[in-house]
Amino acid sequence: MNAIKWIAARALLVSAGVVFYSQSAWALLPIQHWTEPSGARVWLVQSPAIPMVDVQIDFDAGSRRDPAAQAGLAHAVAGMVSKGVRAGRGSPALDENALGEAWADLGAQFDASAGNDALSFSLRSLTDPDLLDKAVHLAARQMAEPSWPQDVWERERARWSAALSEADTRPGTVAGKAFAAAVYGTHPYGQRATEASLARIQVADMQKFHARYLDVCRARVHIVGAVERAQARLLVAALLSRLPAASRCEPLPAVPEVEPLTAPVQKDIAFTAAQSHVLIGQPGFKRSDPDFLALLVGNHILGGGGFVSRLTEEVREKRGLSYSVYSGFAPGLHAGAFTIGLQTRPDQAAQAVQVAREVLERFVAEGPTEEELRAAKDNLVGGFALRIDSNRKWLGQVVNIATNGLPLDYLEGWTKRVEALTVADIRAAMGRKLQPARMVTVVLGAQP
């Protein structure tokens, strides 16, 4: 075993020994925030109990930035980042196999992913100086200097296209695509990669996308781990050192908002399947909306609380129309969808839709009972510690705060704000956001 692997193994044993004794301090860890001279914005949570650091670097380069004809471009960029780095600044080129071996030798992890709102790079490393320096150097290269091998992209595109073709034979995929198209219209949130859109993505398009959006001044860097502020600043500088630094960071073009529905939409899709798939919903709200907590609690009662939700009681328990039924919001920088989903026997689909709609209408009009609200608060407040019981979960919370412009002390008052909610608050929030008479209803595979 070489020296680096030996250090990694030893440090992992140390971290395993302390992780179970460090959780009592999670809730009180403060979030520091500053802006570097380069324009990069940084959020830091110092968590010294474990000799490890988690970093997530976000750029406003998620799929909402995809050209409509090239849906999937952001995901393609994220996927190709791990397929090799080019030579430069005295460092040799690495193909995808050599890159994987380099990360394995360091005992560290580096990933790239694309969501609706961001292109994200994630680094996890032990904080032993020798290990961390090498991991940061490799992450900086991979983030800024991918090699974009043409043959690898052709291979990956073929795999992706085959997976999409296979997915289109599944009822859940077909129903989901129809629902997204009806809810979002032409908004990028409703775009889905297709074989045709992938065929239009060339290496040059990925390079152009990468160069357009990945600038130091646009970086949001989130750090949770055993590093102090001075160390964090050096870490950020090293991670971003190979990206271009514009003299002026011009604002990116605004992405239009999701248009609200003006009338109900019914989509009945013929499909031979043992179960009908039902989706009911509409555009919801942004994550930064002040009604968020009231809607979180309200949805927990309506259909987000599993077997104790009102939808489960009415659709499953009383009538046996579905094994499971759920509701949920998906807020982002734009209004993500509100969705009620269930599967049922084809001959019961019409009844299941009717019952689900009636439950929703009654809940929006009347709100929860005092007993339902108390049970939901107990569940959510009691489970709050599970939201921040690891570095990675803390990192997710920090990313949420940073992305959506929430106050740095957002988590400190979370339980008090939940406890303060009333039945009237829930009813008013639901009434402001949901219009049961103007929703999309997709029924796939119902009995004619």
Secondary structure, DSSP 8 states (H G I E B T S, - for coil): --HHHHHHHHHHHHHHHHGGG-GGGGGG---EEEE-TTS-EEEEEE-TTSSEEEEEEEES-SGGGS-GGGTTHHHHHHHHGGGEE--BTTB--EEHHHHHHHHHHHT-EEEEEE-SS-EEEEEEEE--HHHHHHHHHHHHHHHH-B---HHHHHHHHHHHHHHHHHHTTSHHHHHHHHHHHHHHTTSGGG----HHHHHT--HHHHHHHHHHH--GGG-EEEEEES--HHHHHHHHHHHTTTS---SS-------------SS-EEEEE----SSEEEEEEEE---TT-TTHHHHHHHHIIIIISGGGSHHIIIIIITT---S-EEEEE--SSS--EEEEEEEE-GGGHHHHHHHHHHHHHHHHHH---HHHHHHHHHHHHHTGGGGSSSHHHHHHHHHHHHHTT--TTTTTTHHHHHHH--HHHHHHHHHHH--TTS-EEEEES---
